[in-house]
């Protein structure tokens, strides 16, 4: 779901067609109740009203009522913010405080489908755990409309509220639109989850972890044995692809087109780093395209060939006669496996960085940028990602300063020119040595590596963009050869040192661009097909 030009909030025809197809799966009618107040977020009120009207025109099973804050219905449901959208309020306690647009359009449509089908879509294990709940819970998930990770956490809350409507209510809060609520809970990054007015977690979580925290009201680290799988579901395939970024999704397409029964498994959200890239300007065929839009196009094509299972972390890989990828829900058994786990953001490693993460320290400008409109922010780094983040933050209204440890950028020339044209301030030859603040980032200490002097600078946020660290935990666990930086070593065909195991994309190091990732994904899947058909590691039988 996209946010459109302010002059025209009507859904484009291609979006309507997608929704028509999805709404064919509606069973029972779904009632939406919209609450607004004139003079409070008028622009969002208007587009919310138009949006839900169009949904009701697309499907006769969606009905809409409009209310004003302060009327009897608003008082009945204790609604006090404009706009608010409730879904099936007669049966469930699920609503959006703010407009359900941008990335949250996905969670909104999913919620309508789940409610219509009377299906929480929770695993059997989560259902059993929730059945033990005895006390009321109210879940608030703070989001921004540009955060690709937020819908997954919102859906976690909605699933629980659908499963136990007697005890659980769930609310999606647009943190940038409802800043007074965000400030109440010290929200500095999204998704930020509050349960019973207690901050529980920051970031997207696996379903089982969220459910456990919902019950205990404590942040938990699940410790579970995965040795006994007698009761686990076993899924037999030919090719297992781990990771749903550009490399993994492309591998999924090529695997399926080769005739291999293929599954793509992702521990978090589909899309990887591409999903949080504001603008891509080096993808052939597009002069400029938002990263999330490009990711949606690749994902839609992949889903025509294979199943993509997101928010399902793999805890262990076993290599024997078959290759097994083990999650908390099931065991995937295949003939070959491709690792496309990508990279994660590298941290600075200074005092205050961990403590203030989510309270001004961020690694995702796309997710958290809107929270710092008209505020002072520092971007740390000098490569393509850092300058892209700086330009994005500048465009959303933040007052940006780039801090770079060298005297020149490593980024592409056109990004450097854009930073110069926008007159974004740059502090050269400097490094962040400390980040401080009581509850939110308040200042940083900068060290000039030329003059050897330190300077304390006031700021409201620090966006870190200093490179990536390979997500190589699974690779190391199964004994794949890694280079000195921790990237998986592969040959030109994507083969690792262990037969039937392959790697593709950023996890292999190198150029680490989208175009190379999709090429490596295609190569690895093709190699897997060839090797399954003609195992190169087995001796040739002499006639």
Number of C-alpha atoms within 10 A of each C-alpha: 18 18 16 13 8 9 6 10 15 15 17 11 9 9 11 16 13 10 16 14 10 13 20 11 12 17 14 13 16 20 21 21 19 24 26 27 17 13 9 12 17 14 13 18 22 15 20 23 19 14 17 21 17 15 21 16 12 16 15 11 17 21 17 18 13 14 15 17 20 15 11 11 15 19 11 9 12 11 21 16 18 25 29 26 30 21 21 20 15 9 12 20 22 25 26 24 23 26 26 27 22 16 21 28 17 17 22 22 16 16 22 20 22 19 24 20 16 13 13 20 16 18 12 10 12 18 18 11 14 19 10 9 15 10 9 13 21 19 26 25 29 28 32 28 25 23 23 25 24 26 25 23 28 28 24 24 27 31 25 26 23 25 20 20 17 15 16 24 23 26 24 32 27 23 27 21 21 16 14 11 15 20 11 9 15 17 26 28 29 29 31 26 27 21 21 14 13 14 19 18 20 20 16 22 21 17 20 20 14 22 22 18 17 23 17 10 17 14 14 13 9 10 6 8 9 15 8 7 14 7 8 14 12 15 13 17 15 22 28 30 31 28 32 29 30 33 35 38 33 28 37 34 25 23 29 21 15 15 10 21 19 28 28 27 28 23 19 20 22 26 26 24 19 20 24 20 24 20 18 18 12 13 14 8 8 10 9 12 16 15 19 24 18 19 23 15 10 17 20 11 14 22 14 10 17 19 14 21 18 17 18 20 20 20 16 17 19 13 18 8 9 15 21 22 23 22 18 19 19 17 21 23 23 23 23 25 27 27 28 33 29 29 21 16 17 14 15 17 11 11 13 17 22 14 16 22 18 24 24 28 25 23 22 19 29 20 23 29 29 23 24 21 17 14 14 17 27 28 25 25 25 25 19 20 19 26 25 23 27 29 20 20 25 21 15 15 15 23 20 26 20 23 23 24 19 17 13 12 18 16 16 11 10 10 20 18 11 14 18 12 9 11 12 16 15 18 17 18 18 25 21 23 18 17 25 19 16 10 12 20 25 19 19 23 16 20 19 18 14 12 9 9 10 15 13 14 12 15 22 21 31 30 23 24 26 20 17 16 18 20 20 20 12 16 21 14 12 14 10 20 16 18 12 8 9 18 24 26 21 21 12 10 18 25 21 20 15 13 16 24 23 28 33 35 30 29 27 27 21 11 11 15 15 19 15 17 27 20 16 26 32 24 24 33 35 18 19 31 23 13 17 15 9 11 14 12 10 8 7 9 5 4 3
